[in-house]
Amino acid sequence: MSGVWVFKNGVVRLVENPANESTDGRPARRKVLVYTPTNEVMSSYTALERKLSALGWERYYDDPDLLQFHKQSSVDLISLPKDFGRFKSMHMYDIVVKNRSIFEVRDM
């Protein structure tokens, strides 16, 4: 994991280091979110929503531009962009932090 943690407007997020490139100038490998109990890569929001639902997360329909999930037993909220193509490592790490030992981020 490379980058800088930035605290802004009450939110902490990871800003990835743009210098994180291989020596030949190609971009570094992309990151994927993995459901560790089955070693399954989350390749769509449908698969991710199934796993989060099984862990007690519920869809929160407050913002039409985001996919949001919350747990009744906590104040945590997971907010994701509506388009899976815009699902970045900072979103993945948010899920990992709120679901320790269930998800992890790996280089692909």
C-alpha positions as MATLAB code, in Angstrom:
seq = 'MSGVWVFKNGVVRLVENPANESTDGRPARRKVLVYTPTNEVMSSYTALERKLSALGWERYYDDPDLLQFHKQSSVDLISLPKDFGRFKSMHMYDIVVKNRSIFEVRDM';
ca = [
       0.000    0.000    0.000;
       1.562    3.268   -1.056;
       0.290    6.771   -0.802;
      -0.495    9.441    1.688;
      -3.369    9.503    4.150;
      -5.177   12.861    3.891;
      -7.611   14.241    6.450;
     -10.061   16.705    4.864;
     -13.533   17.806    5.981;
     -13.621   15.162    8.700;
     -12.808   12.312    6.314;
      -9.576   10.332    6.107;
      -8.718    8.889    2.707;
      -5.721    7.362    0.982;
      -4.296    9.393   -1.884;
      -2.296    6.976   -3.984;
       1.243    7.870   -4.878;
       1.431    8.692   -8.606;
       5.100    7.693   -8.518;
       3.979    4.110   -7.870;
       5.039    2.923  -11.321;
       7.315    0.172  -12.459;
      10.806    1.048  -13.647;
       9.873    0.659  -17.317;
       7.268    3.461  -17.066;
       4.201    1.246  -17.212;
       1.537    1.813  -14.556;
       1.692   -0.386  -11.494;
      -0.637   -3.377  -11.274;
      -4.213   -2.494  -10.476;
      -5.718   -3.380   -7.153;
      -8.632   -5.730   -6.534;
     -10.893   -6.305   -3.545;
     -10.841   -9.927   -2.369;
     -13.378  -11.663   -0.121;
     -10.878  -13.655    1.954;
     -13.068  -16.558    3.214;
     -13.453  -17.810   -0.378;
     -10.569  -15.936   -2.057;
     -13.126  -14.421   -4.468;
     -12.310  -11.212   -6.335;
     -15.181   -8.737   -6.194;
     -15.648   -8.044   -9.901;
     -19.086   -6.401   -9.714;
     -21.316   -4.549   -7.315;
     -23.762   -7.463   -7.432;
     -21.146   -9.834   -5.997;
     -19.991   -7.238   -3.459;
     -23.546   -6.479   -2.331;
     -24.205  -10.200   -1.746;
     -21.140  -10.471    0.497;
     -21.896   -7.248    2.383;
     -25.528   -8.310    2.923;
     -24.364  -11.605    4.406;
     -22.236   -9.589    6.844;
     -25.213   -7.504    7.994;
     -24.789   -4.475    5.741;
     -27.983   -3.004    4.265;
     -28.456   -0.777    1.230;
     -29.038    2.850    2.108;
     -30.977    4.714   -0.580;
     -30.370    8.318    0.502;
     -28.174    9.473   -2.427;
     -29.080    8.499   -6.011;
     -25.487    9.093   -7.215;
     -23.927    6.623   -4.763;
     -24.289    3.054   -3.622;
     -24.327    3.199    0.148;
     -24.414    0.499    2.796;
     -24.868    0.762    6.550;
     -25.071   -1.551    9.540;
     -27.793   -1.042   12.094;
     -25.353   -2.044   14.838;
     -22.878    0.755   14.011;
     -22.541    4.273   12.685;
     -20.392    3.106    9.748;
     -21.417    3.992    6.211;
     -19.806    2.663    3.040;
     -20.225    5.007    0.067;
     -19.298    3.826   -3.421;
     -19.589    5.454   -6.854;
     -22.621    4.264   -8.837;
     -20.363    3.195  -11.743;
     -18.212    0.134  -10.918;
     -15.577    1.470  -13.338;
     -14.944    4.299  -10.866;
     -14.483    1.882   -7.935;
     -10.958    2.776   -6.763;
      -8.586    1.468   -4.135;
      -9.667    4.146   -1.634;
     -13.183    2.617   -1.747;
     -11.694   -0.856   -1.346;
      -9.682    0.184    1.709;
     -12.811    1.734    3.223;
     -14.537   -1.645    2.945;
     -11.484   -3.437    4.389;
     -11.285   -1.116    7.406;
     -14.970   -1.631    8.187;
     -14.818   -5.418    7.665;
     -11.481   -6.486    9.130;
     -10.278   -9.996    8.241;
     -13.145  -10.453    5.746;
     -11.829   -8.401    2.811;
      -8.376   -7.415    1.647;
      -6.902   -5.398   -1.215;
      -4.392   -7.137   -3.468;
      -2.367   -6.240   -6.521;
      -3.632   -8.029   -9.581;
];
